[in-house]
Amino acid sequence: MKTQLGALALTAPLALVTLTGCSMSDKESDEIPPAGTSTSRAASAATERVSSEIYELIGVKGKASDSRPTVTDCPNKDTQTHFRILHPWSFYPASAGDLDVAMERLRTELPKKGWEIVEYGPDTSKNRNLSLTADNDEKRTGVHIVQMSKNDPPKLSLDVVSGCYQVPDGQEIERF
């Protein structure tokens, strides 16, 4: 249990840092790309739609966790006017053998839908989990996926994260 919690604690911050990706950010900068102007509720709904599109690409029977997006801060931006959306969720295949199929489908299908894979291969964890990071410039969104084959039950752990939104003038960021 301690190992799972440790891996989870490292996954979310890693995703927030990693998901700026090469294609979503200026090659000379680590700045999070702008995603436009939106309320946090509308941005959350847009991020959930991206997660649903990714779920459809998995293409094997299984079940997704019932998690909701959350509002996070944009690094080096005013926390009263700028925010990002993080949607962490998991996919549990109906059959453990389908986990490899699901990850391979994502590796091949994401680029067909406008995603650029910026990192793919084993991570540095003890289990050497297969990891995929991809950016979608059009959607101003990134995803970090970890294939956790040795979990019980086996799963894909996904973090979908938006670019940096600015709240409309006269409105406040709703935090959830």
C-alpha positions in Angstrom: 0.0 0.0 0.0 2.8 2.4 0.9 4.4 1.9 -2.6 1.1 2.6 -4.3 0.6 5.8 -2.3 4.2 6.8 -3.0 3.8 6.3 -6.8 0.5 8.2 -6.7 2.0 11.1 -4.8 4.7 11.3 -7.5 2.4 10.9 -10.5 0.3 14.0 -10.1 3.2 16.5 -9.7 5.1 14.7 -12.4 2.2 15.1 -14.7 1.9 18.8 -13.9 5.5 19.3 -14.7 5.8 16.9 -17.6 2.6 17.8 -19.5 3.9 21.1 -20.7 5.6 18.8 -23.3 7.7 20.0 -26.1 4.9 20.8 -28.5 2.7 22.6 -26.1 5.3 25.1 -24.9 7.8 27.4 -26.4 11.0 25.3 -27.1 13.0 27.9 -25.2 10.7 28.0 -22.2 9.1 25.8 -19.6 6.0 28.1 -19.5 2.6 26.5 -19.6 0.9 27.4 -22.8 -2.2 29.6 -22.6 -5.6 27.8 -23.1 -7.7 30.9 -23.5 -10.4 32.5 -21.4 -12.9 30.4 -19.5 -14.7 29.8 -16.3 -13.3 26.9 -14.2 -16.6 25.0 -14.7 -16.5 25.3 -18.5 -12.8 24.4 -18.6 -13.5 21.4 -16.4 -16.2 20.2 -18.8 -13.8 20.6 -21.7 -11.1 18.6 -20.0 -13.6 15.8 -19.1 -14.6 15.7 -22.8 -10.9 15.2 -23.7 -10.7 12.4 -21.1 -13.8 10.8 -22.7 -12.2 11.0 -26.2 -9.1 9.3 -24.8 -11.3 6.6 -23.1 -12.8 5.9 -26.5 -9.4 5.4 -28.0 -8.5 2.6 -25.5 -10.7 0.3 -27.5 -10.9 -2.6 -25.0 -13.6 -3.5 -22.5 -13.1 -2.2 -19.0 -14.2 0.4 -16.6 -13.0 3.9 -15.9 -12.8 5.3 -12.3 -15.4 7.9 -11.4 -13.1 10.8 -10.6 -13.7 14.5 -11.3 -11.4 17.2 -12.5 -9.9 19.7 -10.1 -8.7 23.3 -10.4 -4.9 23.9 -9.9 -2.7 26.9 -10.1 -0.6 28.0 -13.1 3.0 28.3 -12.2 4.2 31.9 -12.2 0.7 33.3 -12.8 -1.7 35.2 -10.6 -3.7 32.6 -8.7 -6.7 35.0 -8.7 -6.9 35.1 -12.5 -5.2 32.0 -13.9 -5.8 28.3 -13.4 -5.4 24.9 -15.0 -7.6 21.8 -14.9 -6.3 18.4 -13.8 -8.4 15.3 -14.4 -6.8 12.2 -12.9 -8.5 8.9 -13.6 -7.9 5.2 -14.0 -8.9 2.6 -16.5 -9.3 -1.1 -15.4 -9.5 -3.5 -18.3 -12.0 -6.4 -18.0 -9.1 -8.8 -18.6 -5.6 -8.2 -17.3 -4.3 -9.4 -20.7 -6.0 -6.4 -22.3 -3.8 -3.9 -20.5 -1.0 -4.2 -23.1 -3.5 -3.9 -25.9 -5.0 -0.8 -24.4 -1.6 0.9 -24.0 -0.5 0.0 -27.5 -3.8 1.3 -28.9 -3.2 4.7 -27.2 0.3 4.8 -28.5 -0.9 4.3 -32.1 -4.3 6.1 -32.0 -3.4 9.3 -30.1 -1.3 10.7 -33.0 -4.1 10.0 -35.4 -6.3 12.4 -33.3 -3.8 15.3 -33.2 -1.7 14.2 -30.2 2.1 14.3 -30.3 3.8 11.7 -28.2 6.6 13.5 -26.4 7.8 10.6 -24.2 7.2 6.8 -24.3 9.0 4.0 -22.4 9.6 2.6 -19.0 9.5 5.0 -16.1 12.1 5.0 -13.3 9.9 3.3 -10.7 10.9 -0.1 -9.2 8.3 -1.7 -11.4 9.6 0.0 -14.6 6.0 0.9 -15.6 5.4 1.8 -19.2 4.7 5.5 -19.5 3.4 7.7 -22.3 3.2 11.5 -22.3 1.4 13.3 -25.2 0.4 16.8 -26.0 -2.5 18.2 -28.2 -1.7 21.7 -29.3 -5.2 22.3 -30.7 -6.9 21.3 -27.4 -4.2 22.9 -25.3 -4.1 19.7 -23.3 -1.6 17.1 -22.3 -2.0 13.6 -21.0 0.4 11.4 -18.9 -0.5 7.7 -18.9 1.2 5.0 -16.8 0.6 1.3 -17.4 0.5 -0.3 -13.9 0.7 -4.0 -14.8 1.7 -5.1 -11.3 -1.1 -3.4 -9.5 -3.9 -5.5 -8.2 -6.0 -5.0 -10.2 -3.8 -3.9 -13.2 -4.7 -0.5 -14.6 -3.8 2.5 -16.7 -3.4 5.6 -14.6 -4.2 8.8 -16.6 -3.6 12.5 -15.8 -5.2 14.9 -18.3 -4.1 18.5 -17.7 -5.1 21.7 -19.5 -3.0 24.6 -20.5 -3.3 27.8 -18.4 -6.7 29.5 -18.6 -7.6 33.1 -17.6 -10.9 33.7 -15.9 -13.2 36.2 -17.7 -13.1 39.8 -16.4 -15.3 40.3 -13.4 -15.4 36.6 -12.5 -13.6 34.6 -9.9 -12.1 31.2 -10.2 -14.3 28.5 -8.7 -12.0 26.0 -6.9 -13.1 22.4 -6.7 
